[in-house]
Amino acid sequence: MGYRDRSLFSSKSIRSAFVSKVYSILCVQILIATAIIGWFIYHEPTKQYMLKNGHYFVYGAFAVGILTYLILICVESARRSYPMNFVLLFLLTIAYGVMAAVMSTRYQTNTVFCAFLATAFATFTVILLAKFSPFDMTTCGCGLCILGIIHLIASIILIIVLVPQHAQLSSTIIAGSGAFLVSLYMMFDLQLIMGGRTMELSPEEYILGAVLLYIDIISLLQYMLILFGRRE
């Protein structure tokens, strides 16, 4: 995962440059995803086409997104080799952006806008907590993994038990708990990037940092869409 000894972040200038680079890349990723989502929901022919055939794009985007994610996470040489790292990052950005965009076409435009605002507010709040909270979230990696497994199992049980009689209730419970869990993941990733905790990312791992935060934000947006959404 690219963790390094804390002495690498002894210089505040190195840490600041690293964090700035991660946030800069993340901003570009968010702008690309926003452009894709905007195109899908405001261009009516595209929206109608995706409402009918979007599942094919979701399958393809999911395959590309998972593949590039695994390469960037697991293969250190790939995420540190230019220009391969940026090519993979671009593919991942497009893939997850398309998945969020196809999902957005299923909801009213006002709902998508509210989900965007809620995601932005939650992200800003988590950034403040990660920076100023004395609690070291980087010591909770195993606990977060267990919570993720529990959430997955509980979601499957809820779907089996409550759907189709109580589909809205089950989706609300899953989305609410999922948004909370993703917020914890985001705080964990932010503290890894900001440094000064038990674990932190190496200054060379700006691609990894951007990938982690981008997926957190896209996942949070998808949960917010479910929470705020009314099917058209």
TIBALUM-210310 format. One record per atom (N, C-alpha, C): x, y, z; atom name; residue number from 1. Coordinates in steps of 0.001 Angstrom, whole numbers. Each point is the difference from the previous one (the first is absolute). Layout:
// TIBALUM-210310
        xx        yy        zz   finu   volo
         X         Y         Z     CA    NUM
...
// end
This chain:
// TIBALUM-210310
        xx        yy        zz   finu   volo
       815     -1214         0      N      1
      -815      1214         0     CA      1
       850      1266         0      C      1
      1301      -116        89      N      2
       857      1160       -80     CA      2
       168       750      1292      C      2
      -159      -652      1135      N      3
       221       651      1280     CA      3
      1500       151       233      C      3
       377      1081       648      N      4
      1409       260       262     CA      4
       164       500      1425      C      4
      1242        19       451      N      5
       310       498      1326     CA      5
      -329      1481        94      C      5
      -422       439      1154      N      6
      -441      1372       190     CA      6
      1116      1014      -220      C      6
      1242      -419        46      N      7
      1102       936      -197     CA      7
       -14       616     -1389      C      7
      -632      -681      -986      N      8
       -87       535     -1350     CA      8
      -839      1269       -47      C      8
      -863       184       968      N      9
      -843      1176        44     CA      9
       497       990      1042      C      9
      1285       -76       366      N     10
       536       902      1007     CA     10
       -16      1438      -485      C     10
        95       200     -1294      N     11
       -23      1351      -551     CA     11
     -1426       408      -326      C     11
      -425      1120       549      N     12
     -1348       475      -275     CA     12
      -181       361     -1465      C     12
      1077       447      -641      N     13
      -108       361     -1413     CA     13
      -264     -1229      -862      C     13
       616     -1131       352      N     14
      -224     -1240      -745     CA     14
     -1438      -458       174      C     14
      -472        56      1234      N     15
     -1383      -412       272     CA     15
      -987       904      -732      C     15
       233      1301        67      N     16
      -899       951      -639     CA     16
       -41      -207     -1510      C     16
      1173      -237      -601      N     17
        65      -213     -1445     CA     17
      -725     -1282      -390      C     17
       158     -1023       805      N     18
      -653     -1283      -263     CA     18
     -1520       137        68      C     18
      -490       625      1077      N     19
     -1444       179       169     CA     19
      -567       851     -1128      C     19
       718      1060      -374      N     20
      -459       865     -1089     CA     20
       -91      -761     -1313      C     20
       964      -869      -248      N     21
         0      -781     -1238     CA     21
     -1183      -961       -28      C     21
      -263      -649      1139      N     22
     -1138      -920        80     CA     22
     -1305       741      -243      C     22
      -186      1143       664      N     23
     -1241       761      -147     CA     23
      -149       552     -1420      C     23
      1101       377      -622      N     24
       -63       521     -1366     CA     24
      -476     -1078      -972      C     24
       576     -1186       136      N     25
      -427     -1116      -849     CA     25
     -1452      -345       274      C     25
      -376       -10      1274      N     26
     -1374      -323       377     CA     26
      -984      1011      -589      C     26
       344      1263        10      N     27
      -883      1024      -565     CA     27
      -245      -243     -1484      C     27
      1048      -373      -724      N     28
      -157      -308     -1427     CA     28
      -916     -1207      -178      C     28
       186     -1012       834      N     29
      -861     -1180       -72     CA     29
     -1464       361       257      C     29
      -244       815      1006      N     30
     -1365       399       329     CA     30
      -618       812     -1137      C     30
       790       878      -614      N     31
      -496       785     -1123     CA     31
      -373      -904     -1176      C     31
       819     -1017      -268      N     32
      -307      -934     -1085     CA     32
     -1283      -767       301      C     32
      -108      -517      1220      N     33
     -1204      -737       390     CA     33
     -1235       896       -64      C     33
       128      1243       445      N     34
     -1121       944       -37     CA     34
      -433       279     -1430      C     34
       980       147      -906      N     35
      -313       236     -1408     CA     35
      -757     -1180      -601      C     35
       428     -1207       333      N     36
      -676     -1194      -514     CA     36
     -1430       -74       532      C     36
      -154       221      1301      N     37
     -1329       -46       611     CA     37
      -901      1087      -590      C     37
       554      1206      -157      N     38
      -782      1089      -585     CA     38
      -458      -315     -1405      C     38
       879      -584      -786      N     39
      -356      -391     -1371     CA     39
     -1115     -1041         6      C     39
       118      -974       856      N     40
      -973     -1084        36     CA     40
     -1383       461       453      C     40
       -71       983       897      N     41
     -1312       389       534     CA     41
      -614      1185      -744      C     41
       832       823      -673      N     42
      -542      1171      -685     CA     42
      -182      -213     -1494      C     42
       754      -944      -588      N     43
      -179      -296     -1419     CA     43
     -1071     -1076      -122      C     43
     -1191       430      -383      N     44
     -1173      -879        66     CA     44
       145     -1288      -809      C     44
       525        25     -1240      N     45
       173     -1266      -731     CA     45
       917      -982       726      C     45
      1070       524       577      N     46
       919      -856       753     CA     46
      -691      -564      1231      C     46
      -750       847       691      N     47
      -703      -446      1202     CA     47
      -993     -1108      -313      C     47
      -795       192     -1059      N     48
      -995     -1005      -355     CA     48
       655     -1301      -435      C     48
      1119       127      -713      N     49
       714     -1206      -431     CA     49
       548      -759      1202      C     49
       537       727       973      N     50
       566      -641      1177     CA     50
     -1072      -624       887      C     50
     -1184       594         7      N     51
     -1084      -585       773     CA     51
      -394     -1371      -545      C     51
       197      -195     -1312      N     52
      -357     -1266      -624     CA     52
      1176      -978       -71      C     52
      1190       520      -253      N     53
      1149      -871      -258     CA     53
      1186       259       922      C     53
      -219       787      1055      N     54
      1109       392       863     CA     54
       681     -1149       711      C     54
      -737     -1109       211      N     55
       590     -1117       741     CA     55
      1208      -580      -723      C     55
         5        59     -1345      N     56
      1153      -493      -738     CA     56
      1236       858       287      C     56
      -210      1309        61      N     57
      1097       912       300     CA     57
       485      -186      1438      C     57
      -935      -271       907      N     58
       382      -233      1390     CA     58
       876     -1238       121      C     58
      -391     -1081      -691      N     59
       797     -1224        49     CA     59
      1413       244      -527      C     59
        76       688     -1149      N     60
      1308       278      -578     CA     60
       836       919       865      C     60
      -631      1060       523      N     61
       720       948       854     CA     61
       455      -663      1285      C     61
      -842      -865       548      N     62
       368      -710      1227     CA     62
      1218      -882      -229      C     62
        32      -711     -1123      N     63
      1135      -876      -310     CA     63
      1283       816      -149      C     63
       -84      1098      -747      N     64
      1176       859      -187     CA     64
       423       626      1325      C     64
      -978       476       777      N     65
       311       653      1266     CA     65
       667      -929       991      C     65
      -528     -1208       128      N     66
       587      -959       940     CA     66
      1392      -416      -444      C     66
       165      -234     -1298      N     67
      1311      -423      -511     CA     67
      1058      1067       238      C     67
      -316      1244      -375      N     68
       978      1080       188     CA     68
       240       276      1484      C     68
     -1039      -124       813      N     69
       154       201      1443     CA     69
       963     -1030       585      C     69
      -193     -1258      -349      N     70
       866     -1058       530     CA     70
      1444       194      -454      C     70
       178       419     -1250      N     71
      1363       232      -498     CA     71
       660      1139       772      C     71
      -731      1096       165      N     72
       570      1162       680     CA     72
       252      -260      1479      C     72
      -853      -795       625      N     73
       163      -292      1417     CA     73
      1095     -1036       242      C     73
        29     -1021      -827      N     74
       863     -1156       269     CA     74
      1361        65      -683      C     74
       121       724     -1097      N     75
      1251        12      -766     CA     75
       679      1356       170      C     75
       981        41       862      N     76
       678      1263       307     CA     76
       676       588     -1223      C     76
       616      -844      -820      N     77
       706       499     -1183     CA     77
      -965       660      -980      C     77
     -1235      -496       -79      N     78
      -975       551      -936     CA     78
      -425      1401       418      C     78
      -245       209      1290      N     79
      -481      1310       443     CA     79
      1137      1010       155      C     79
      1248      -442      -138      N     80
      1127       932        93     CA     80
       706       209     -1328      C     80
      -464      -672     -1048      N     81
       651       105     -1310     CA     81
      -788       946      -894      C     81
       613      1103      -369      N     82
      -624       955      -914     CA     82
       286      -425     -1439      C     82
      -972        51      -927      N     83
     -1369       519       167     CA     83
     -1038     -1078       332      C     83
       450     -1237       254      N     84
      -946     -1080       255     CA     84
      -925       334      1165      C     84
       557       600      1058      N     85
      -816       284      1172     CA     85
     -1147       958      -327      C     85
       268      1014      -835      N     86
     -1048       953      -334     CA     86
      -998      -585     -1003      C     86
       444      -890      -854      N     87
      -922      -682      -911     CA     87
      -978      -856       802      C     87
       527      -779       943      N     88
      -857      -829       854     CA     88
      -928       860       850      C     88
       533      1095       520      N     89
      -812       898       811     CA     89
     -1134       609      -825      C     89
       284       362     -1251      N     90
     -1018       560      -870     CA     90
     -1094     -1021      -287      C     90
       396     -1237      -284      N     91
      -985     -1057      -255     CA     91
      -875      -238      1221      C     91
       618       -27      1186      N     92
      -764      -189      1235     CA     92
      -971      1164       224      C     92
       470      1211      -255      N     93
      -844      1182       178     CA     93
     -1220       -53      -913      C     93
       216      -347     -1269      N     94
     -1102       -93      -954     CA     94
      -962     -1115       400      C     94
       550     -1153       391      N     95
      -838     -1159       325     CA     95
      -942       297      1166      C     95
       551       520      1093      N     96
      -842       288      1160     CA     96
      -926      1189      -262      C     96
       446       926      -835      N     97
      -861      1108      -377     CA     97
     -1202      -463      -811      C     97
       224      -944      -918      N     98
     -1094      -545      -806     CA     98
      -994      -757       876      C     98
       498      -796       949      N     99
      -909      -726       891     CA     99
      -886       957       788      C     99
       598      1077       526      N    100
      -784       988       742     CA    100
      -960       739      -920      C    100
       419       256     -1237      N    101
      -846       725      -949     CA    101
     -1213      -823      -409      C    101
       203     -1287      -294      N    102
     -1123      -864      -365     CA    102
      -994       -83      1155      C    102
       513      -106      1206      N    103
      -886       -38      1168     CA    103
      -764      1313       140      C    103
       642      1123      -313      N    104
      -630      1312       142     CA    104
     -1166       180      -960      C    104
        37      -654     -1165      N    105
     -1083       148      -970     CA    105
     -1316      -568       518      C    105
        56      -820      1037      N    106
     -1212      -617       553     CA    106
      -716       935       963      C    106
       578      1161       267      N    107
      -578       913       978     CA    107
      -267      1366      -623      C    107
      -863       758       652      N    108
      -289      1352      -448     CA    108
      1233       877       154      C    108
        79      1028      -843      N    109
      1164       887         9     CA    109
       191       664      1360      C    109
     -1092       438       626      N    110
        93       625      1323     CA    110
       556      -968      1038      C    110
      -347     -1272      -135      N    111
       501     -1015       924     CA    111
      1504      -160      -156      C    111
       470       -16     -1251      N    112
      1439      -123      -260     CA    112
       736      1208       579      C    112
      -579      1185      -172      N    113
       619      1216       534     CA    113
        87       -50      1517      C    113
     -1080      -434       646      N    114
         5      -124      1465     CA    114
      1032     -1024       461      C    114
       122     -1093      -738      N    115
       993     -1020       340     CA    115
      1412       553      -125      C    115
       234       826     -1025      N    116
      1300       648      -167     CA    116
       311       895      1192      C    116
      -965       820       381      N    117
       218       909      1131     CA    117
       251      -773      1289      C    117
      -776     -1047       228      N    118
       171      -806      1210     CA    118
      1367      -673        17      C    118
       430      -483     -1153      N    119
      1320      -637       -95     CA    119
      1108      1011       275      C    119
      -134      1197      -569      N    120
      1001      1047       223     CA    120
        61       393      1465      C    120
     -1162       158       629      N    121
       -43       370      1417     CA    121
       609     -1093       866      C    121
      -362     -1259      -281      N    122
       537     -1118       784     CA    122
      1509      -109      -176      C    122
       470       187     -1237      N    123
      1437       -83      -262     CA    123
       761      1088       747      C    123
      -517      1234       -51      N    124
       640      1115       708     CA    124
        29      -257      1501      C    124
     -1095      -538       529      N    125
       -68      -303      1432     CA    125
      1023     -1056       394      C    125
       113     -1035      -814      N    126
       956     -1074       290     CA    126
      1432       520       -89      C    126
       261       893      -953      N    127
      1347       593      -110     CA    127
       357       739      1284      C    127
      -932       777       525      N    128
       250       725      1248     CA    128
       227      -964      1165      C    128
      -808     -1057        63      N    129
       165      -986      1069     CA    129
      1344      -705      -110      C    129
       375      -357     -1218      N    130
      1267      -699      -198     CA    130
      1188       874       397      C    130
      -118      1284      -264      N    131
      1115       905       271     CA    131
       113       367      1472      C    131
     -1144       264       649      N    132
        39       568      1343     CA    132
      -361      -993      1109      C    132
      -544     -1155      -357      N    133
      -356      -970      1030     CA    133
      1253      -637       598      C    133
        52      -136      1323      N    134
      1152      -664       621     CA    134
       -37     -1511      -188      C    134
     -1134      -531      -440      N    135
      -129     -1449      -169     CA    135
       763      -455     -1240      C    135
       816     -1037       171      N    136
       807      -531     -1093     CA    136
      -763     -1121      -699      C    136
      -641       334     -1110      N    137
      -782      -986      -741     CA    137
       882     -1036      -685      C    137
      1282       322      -226      N    138
       872      -942      -705     CA    138
       303     -1252       818      C    138
      -352         1      1274      N    139
       183     -1193       829     CA    139
     -1204      -945      -103      C    139
     -1005       401      -766      N    140
     -1256      -755       -54     CA    140
      -204      -727     -1323      C    140
      1085      -270      -723      N    141
      -132      -641     -1300     CA    141
      -725     -1330        43      C    141
       375      -859       933      N    142
      -644     -1324       122     CA    142
     -1472       154       377      C    142
      -281       922       923      N    143
     -1374       224       407     CA    143
      -872       478     -1151      C    143
       546       868      -853      N    144
      -753       486     -1151     CA    144
      -261     -1117     -1003      C    144
       971      -886      -169      N    145
      -194     -1155      -892     CA    145
     -1130      -892       517      C    145
       -12      -242      1320      N    146
     -1056      -828       596     CA    146
     -1360       669      -167      C    146
       -59      1321       216      N    147
     -1254       720      -179     CA    147
      -493       -94     -1443      C    147
       946        50      -949      N    148
      -366      -120     -1401     CA    148
      -605     -1352      -316      C    148
       574     -1051       553      N    149
      -529     -1358      -204     CA    149
     -1380      -140       633      C    149
      -144       538      1224      N    150
     -1293       -52       687     CA    150
     -1064       739      -811      C    150
       374      1167      -526      N    151
      -945       780      -803     CA    151
      -421      -765     -1248      C    151
       934      -670      -633      N    152
      -318      -773     -1204     CA    152
      -967     -1132       324      C    152
       310      -745      1059      N    153
      -867     -1130       387     CA    153
     -1382       494       415      C    153
       -23      1079       798      N    154
     -1278       549       455     CA    154
      -827       518     -1171      C    154
       663       596      -987      N    155
      -711       506     -1178     CA    155
      -650     -1135      -779      C    155
       730     -1103      -162      N    156
      -551     -1157      -702     CA    156
     -1214      -551       744      C    156
       107       -80      1328      N    157
     -1123      -505       810     CA    157
     -1215       920      -120      C    157
       238      1319        59      N    158
     -1100       964      -116     CA    158
      -682      -116     -1354      C    158
       788      -158     -1051      N    159
      -575      -120     -1340     CA    159
      -873     -1248      -103      C    159
       479     -1097       577      N    160
      -755     -1251       -64     CA    160
     -1273        79       837      C    160
       116       618      1185      N    161
     -1122         8       941     CA    161
     -1037      1072      -341      C    161
       455      1212      -336      N    162
      -910      1128      -149     CA    162
      -479       252     -1424      C    162
       769      -434      -991      N    163
      -396       214     -1389     CA    163
      -815     -1189      -457      C    163
     -1119       171      -767      N    164
      -470      1268      -556     CA    164
     -1028       732       856      C    164
      -438      -596      1104      N    165
     -1066       622       779     CA    165
       406      1361       571      C    165
      1245       133       417      N    166
       471      1242       626     CA    166
      1301       454      -658      C    166
       -41       121     -1307      N    167
      1209       353      -751     CA    167
       536      1370       406      C    167
      -886       984       181      N    168
       435      1345       354     CA    168
       676        16      1368      C    168
      -542      -738       951      N    169
       588       -53      1333     CA    169
      1373      -644       -31      C    169
       132     -1100      -710      N    170
      1287      -692       -52     CA    170
      1058       855      -681      C    170
      -372       681     -1095      N    171
       972       840      -709     CA    171
       429      1180       867      C    171
      -923       544       790      N    172
       341      1112       888     CA    172
       964      -439      1095      C    172
      -255     -1156       586      N    173
       886      -518      1052     CA    173
      1391      -285      -561      C    173
        46      -660     -1160      N    174
      1285      -343      -609     CA    174
       769      1260      -384      C    174
      -694       970      -608      N    175
       661      1224      -434     CA    175
       482       833      1185      C    175
      -826        85      1053      N    176
       395       773      1171     CA    176
      1217      -579       697      C    176
       -28     -1301       227      N    177
      1151      -648       643     CA    177
      1214        18      -916      C    177
      -235      -132     -1318      N    178
      1113        44      -948     CA    178
       662      1362       -48      C    178
      -802      1068        37      N    179
       552      1358        -2     CA    179
       840       252      1253      C    179
      -484      -478      1127      N    180
       752       158      1253     CA    180
      1323      -770       -57      C    180
       -45     -1223      -532      N    181
      1203      -816       -90     CA    181
      1016       609      -957      C    181
      -479       494     -1145      N    182
       901       643      -957     CA    182
       636      1250       605      C    182
      -751       721       818      N    183
       557      1178       676     CA    183
      1151      -388       926      C    183
      -142     -1137       666      N    184
      1095      -493       847     CA    184
      1210      -383      -848      C    184
      -249      -645     -1133      N    185
      1094      -342      -919     CA    185
       699      1269      -486      C    185
      -787      1007      -307      N    186
       573      1249      -492     CA    186
       878       658      1062      C    186
      -461       -16      1244      N    187
       807       567      1082     CA    187
      1298      -784       155      C    187
       -69     -1326      -104      N    188
      1189      -842        58     CA    188
       973       377     -1114      C    188
      -502       127     -1231      N    189
       853       316     -1148     CA    189
       578      1412       111      C    189
      -807       934       477      N    190
       479      1372       149     CA    190
      1136        90      1010      C    190
      -121      -709      1110      N    191
      1078        27       991     CA    191
      1258      -686      -518      C    191
      -166     -1022      -834      N    192
      1169      -601      -654     CA    192
       712      1030      -862      C    192
      -779       822      -699      N    193
       572       987      -917     CA    193
       577      1196       750      C    193
      -716       474      1011      N    194
       465      1176       748     CA    194
      1241      -285       829      C    194
       160     -1250       436      N    195
      1174      -367       767     CA    195
       -96       378      1462      C    195
      1052      -318       738      N    196
        47       317      1417     CA    196
      -719     -1001       884      C    196
      -430     -1131      -562      N    197
      -700     -1040       761     CA    197
       853     -1267        44      C    197
      -556     -1052       548      N    198
       739     -1261       112     CA    198
       443      -508     -1359      C    198
      -884        96      -989      N    199
       344      -375     -1372     CA    199
      -248      1188      -916      C    199
       777        80     -1073      N    200
      -190      1061      -978     CA    200
       576      -435     -1335      C    200
      -481       630     -1062      N    201
       473      -347     -1330     CA    201
      1352       639      -273      C    201
       774      -689      -800      N    202
      1276       541      -448     CA    202
      -240      1225      -880      C    202
       907       973         0      N    203
      -149      1178      -867     CA    203
       -54      -343     -1489      C    203
       484     -1198      -365      N    204
       -48      -411     -1411     CA    204
     -1353      -568      -407      C    204
      -889      -216       970      N    205
     -1253      -699      -284     CA    205
     -1172       951      -234      C    205
       228      1068      -765      N    206
     -1078       952      -260     CA    206
     -1103      -612      -874      C    206
       373      -921      -888      N    207
     -1013      -675      -817     CA    207
      -908      -854       884      C    207
       600      -745       903      N    208
      -764      -845       912     CA    208
      -936       836       860      C    208
       495      1112       511      N    209
      -830       869       824     CA    209
     -1205       527      -769      C    209
       225       419     -1245      N    210
     -1099       507      -819     CA    210
     -1020     -1087      -302      C    210
       476     -1204      -282      N    211
      -900     -1122      -286     CA    211
      -900      -290      1194      C    211
       589       -82      1177      N    212
      -774      -316      1203     CA    212
     -1090      1031       266      C    212
       347      1282       -82      N    213
      -976      1047       291     CA    213
     -1069        87     -1083      C    213
       393      -191     -1258      N    214
      -969        81     -1097     CA    214
     -1068     -1083       134      C    214
       421     -1205       293      N    215
      -963     -1094       154     CA    215
      -884       227      1221      C    215
       575       543      1073      N    216
      -807       340      1176     CA    216
     -1096       987      -368      C    216
       349      1043      -732      N    217
      -963      1052      -331     CA    217
     -1069      -515      -958      C    217
       399      -764     -1009      N    218
      -976      -556      -943     CA    218
      -947      -957       721      C    218
       534      -822       900      N    219
      -845      -926       761     CA    219
      -978       767       881      C    219
       485      1062       632      N    220
      -864       819       850     CA    220
     -1108       651      -828      C    220
       340       482     -1193      N    221
     -1002       604      -879     CA    221
     -1081     -1010      -370      C    221
       391     -1218      -291      N    222
      -979     -1022      -373     CA    222
      -949      -313      1153      C    222
       531       -50      1205      N    223
      -866      -221      1160     CA    223
      -917      1198       220      C    223
       502      1206      -208      N    224
      -830      1195       152     CA    224
     -1120        30     -1022      C    224
       269      -460     -1211      N    225
     -1045       -67     -1018     CA    225
     -1153      -895       457      C    225
       340     -1115       629      N    226
     -1037      -904       490     CA    226
      -785       642      1134      C    226
       714       675       902      N    227
      -660       634      1144     CA    227
      -936      1129      -414      C    227
       435       788      -987      N    228
      -797      1155      -426     CA    228
      -936      -341     -1148      C    228
       203     -1156      -623      N    229
      -634      -259     -1273     CA    229
     -1448      -439        24      C    229
      -671       418     -1037      N    230
     -1320      -531      -332     CA    230
        96      -452     -1446      C    230
      -360     -1245      -256      N    231
        79      -532     -1356     CA    231
      -929       776      -924      C    231
       506       310     -1185      N    232
      -827       683      -986     CA    232
     -1019      -972      -583      C    232
// end
